[in-house]
Amino acid sequence: MVGAEAAEDVVAVVRAGFGSREVLDPPSTAPSESADSIADALAEHGGVLAKSELGPVGALVLEPVGELMALRRVSVHPDSQGRGVARALVRHAERVAAERGFAATRVLARSELPRTVRFWQRLGYVETDRDGPMLTLAKVLPVEVEARTADEARDLGARLAAVLHPGDLVILNGDLGAGKTTFTQGIGTGLRVRGDVTSPTFVIARVHPSTDGGPALVHVDAYRLGGVAELDDLDLDTSLDDAVTVVEWGEGVAEGLAETRLEVRIRRGKGDASPARPGDDADDPRTLRFTPVGARWVGAPLRRLLTAALT
């Protein structure tokens, strides 16, 4: 992170990076940035500057916009383009935004620059608005929470249920015994569904109807499934569009069920890579990492809800 002291280096990269792009109509205002205007922006919220043996090679400026952190003037010197500098800048800025408590990051891109748009899409950014040639792209940041006990893991599931809608897909991953079913039990409690939520390993899938008119919970164990085609073939008595679907062991299998999803990876123990024993539900800590994918999660109070859950 850099502040106003780095304004000269940042403005030099911004001018070089934007100056190498094709001229658009209307033209970008980035080349008109001065050291003073950049210094003022950096003094407010900081920025990111990448350097190599060649000197400053990449830069961006941070600017909060509500609950989102805007990434402005994202630039790479022409001599260093194509070397992963932009990706590294953005990843670092996303970490800073998450540390500061922002739910998402946002960028503006021009539709006349399809390579630039594809770059942001590959990093997980999705279009949220369009004004003429100007696109707004946003990415909801991952949230990592520690549950100290199995009950706290269930509580996180119940808190998550408050923002789940019909058609939502939750994909759970983690070692055997990490607590995927424990977490799903919390979701079932929050959704107020009927029946005990237990591991569906031997039946592949269970449908838990709502007791109060809300969405049903479809609980799937994909451990023995060979792909999304087998998921589609499951004989369920409800439409996935009308239910909340939770798939254990779903990585690489269930992503095709919906355009958007919430990926949850559960690690058990503090820094202990060894898996828990199957069925062992002792009260040791679990770290849950929530990674939202798709426009569905932009604006959802996921970070606020989950980080406040155990305080």
Secondary structure by P-SEA (a helix, b strand, c coil): cccccaaaaaaaaaaaaaaaccccccccccccccaaaaaaaaacccbbbbbcccccccbbbbbbcccbbbbccccccccccccaaaaaaaaaaaaaaaaacccbbbbbbbcccaaaaaaaaaabbbbccccccbbbbbbbbbbbbbbccaaaaaaaaaaaaccccccbbbbbbbcccccaaaaaaaaaaaacccccccccccccbbbbbbccccbbbbbbbccccccaaaaaacccccccccbbbbbccccccccccccbbbbbbbbcccccccccccccccccbbbbbbbbccccccccaaaaaaaaccc
